[in-house]
Amino acid sequence: MIVFRYRAPLERIDELKEAHYANPDGVFAMGLARLAGPLEPRTGGLVVADGEPAEIEAAVASDPFVTSGVATAEILRFRPVWTREG
């Protein structure tokens, strides 16, 4: 999971949103993102990603939110031990 925490006003975040999604080296373009959306309240966002740790780290490091300093990103790894069937 990747947790983005905004450090800039939402107007600045919105200006970079398309670049965030379109970044050719990012988690979306590389097919690493499985589920994504804003936090509520809108203080950041969450991406559930699937891939090699180094690949995810590189994609996050290239994200326009991170490179411009408008957000920080924390990568949380977890090992699922339970799933709901059905």
C-alpha beads as a LAMMPS data file, in Angstrom:
LAMMPS data file: protein, C-alpha beads

86 atoms
85 bonds

1 atom types
1 bond types

-500.0 500.0 xlo xhi
-500.0 500.0 ylo yhi
-500.0 500.0 zlo zhi

Masses

1 110.0

Atoms # bond

1 1 1 0.000 0.000 0.000
2 1 1 1.161 3.487 -0.789
3 1 1 -0.097 6.302 1.404
4 1 1 0.255 9.794 -0.036
5 1 1 -0.025 12.642 2.487
6 1 1 -0.647 16.078 1.031
7 1 1 1.622 18.927 2.111
8 1 1 0.174 21.594 -0.174
9 1 1 -3.251 23.151 -0.710
10 1 1 -5.722 21.050 -2.677
11 1 1 -5.579 23.531 -5.550
12 1 1 -1.919 22.606 -6.095
13 1 1 -2.711 18.886 -5.748
14 1 1 -5.450 19.223 -8.366
15 1 1 -3.031 20.983 -10.741
16 1 1 -0.741 17.933 -10.617
17 1 1 -3.406 15.218 -10.577
18 1 1 -3.256 14.437 -14.313
19 1 1 0.556 14.251 -14.200
20 1 1 0.248 11.944 -11.185
21 1 1 -1.944 9.534 -13.185
22 1 1 -0.104 9.899 -16.510
23 1 1 3.480 9.639 -15.210
24 1 1 5.014 7.051 -17.590
25 1 1 7.237 5.672 -14.818
26 1 1 4.480 5.736 -12.187
27 1 1 2.360 3.062 -10.571
28 1 1 -0.626 3.690 -12.858
29 1 1 1.166 3.611 -16.223
30 1 1 3.285 0.643 -15.176
31 1 1 0.204 -1.371 -14.209
32 1 1 1.207 -1.657 -10.549
33 1 1 -1.887 0.048 -9.091
34 1 1 -4.775 -2.283 -8.291
35 1 1 -7.016 0.103 -6.355
36 1 1 -6.653 3.815 -5.648
37 1 1 -8.530 6.772 -4.268
38 1 1 -8.492 9.791 -1.999
39 1 1 -8.578 9.604 1.771
40 1 1 -11.595 11.074 3.558
41 1 1 -11.196 13.826 4.553
42 1 1 -9.059 14.656 1.523
43 1 1 -5.681 14.824 3.222
44 1 1 -4.006 12.369 0.862
45 1 1 -4.614 9.228 -1.086
46 1 1 -4.135 5.478 -0.957
47 1 1 -2.936 3.125 -3.674
48 1 1 -2.999 -0.642 -3.335
49 1 1 -0.140 -1.788 -5.551
50 1 1 1.161 -5.154 -6.639
51 1 1 4.711 -5.672 -7.860
52 1 1 8.311 -6.055 -6.870
53 1 1 9.290 -3.762 -3.985
54 1 1 12.080 -2.049 -5.944
55 1 1 9.735 -1.434 -8.876
56 1 1 7.107 0.132 -6.613
57 1 1 9.717 2.246 -4.815
58 1 1 11.065 3.583 -8.129
59 1 1 7.554 4.341 -9.398
60 1 1 6.678 6.226 -6.217
61 1 1 9.957 8.160 -6.276
62 1 1 9.119 9.392 -9.786
63 1 1 5.574 10.488 -8.922
64 1 1 4.975 14.202 -9.619
65 1 1 3.317 14.623 -6.215
66 1 1 6.559 13.446 -4.590
67 1 1 9.073 15.084 -6.934
68 1 1 7.353 18.467 -6.612
69 1 1 7.162 18.190 -2.825
70 1 1 3.368 18.585 -2.624
71 1 1 3.019 15.176 -0.981
72 1 1 4.995 12.575 0.867
73 1 1 4.578 8.898 0.168
74 1 1 4.902 5.983 2.545
75 1 1 5.065 2.441 1.221
76 1 1 3.571 -0.083 3.605
77 1 1 4.144 -3.756 2.955
78 1 1 1.902 -6.393 4.399
79 1 1 1.376 -10.114 4.151
80 1 1 -2.292 -10.990 3.743
81 1 1 -3.295 -13.921 5.924
82 1 1 -7.060 -13.710 5.518
83 1 1 -9.450 -13.021 2.680
84 1 1 -13.209 -13.028 2.507
85 1 1 -14.474 -15.764 0.234
86 1 1 -17.177 -14.975 -2.287

Bonds

1 1 1 2
2 1 2 3
3 1 3 4
4 1 4 5
5 1 5 6
6 1 6 7
7 1 7 8
8 1 8 9
9 1 9 10
10 1 10 11
11 1 11 12
12 1 12 13
13 1 13 14
14 1 14 15
15 1 15 16
16 1 16 17
17 1 17 18
18 1 18 19
19 1 19 20
20 1 20 21
21 1 21 22
22 1 22 23
23 1 23 24
24 1 24 25
25 1 25 26
26 1 26 27
27 1 27 28
28 1 28 29
29 1 29 30
30 1 30 31
31 1 31 32
32 1 32 33
33 1 33 34
34 1 34 35
35 1 35 36
36 1 36 37
37 1 37 38
38 1 38 39
39 1 39 40
40 1 40 41
41 1 41 42
42 1 42 43
43 1 43 44
44 1 44 45
45 1 45 46
46 1 46 47
47 1 47 48
48 1 48 49
49 1 49 50
50 1 50 51
51 1 51 52
52 1 52 53
53 1 53 54
54 1 54 55
55 1 55 56
56 1 56 57
57 1 57 58
58 1 58 59
59 1 59 60
60 1 60 61
61 1 61 62
62 1 62 63
63 1 63 64
64 1 64 65
65 1 65 66
66 1 66 67
67 1 67 68
68 1 68 69
69 1 69 70
70 1 70 71
71 1 71 72
72 1 72 73
73 1 73 74
74 1 74 75
75 1 75 76
76 1 76 77
77 1 77 78
78 1 78 79
79 1 79 80
80 1 80 81
81 1 81 82
82 1 82 83
83 1 83 84
84 1 84 85
85 1 85 86
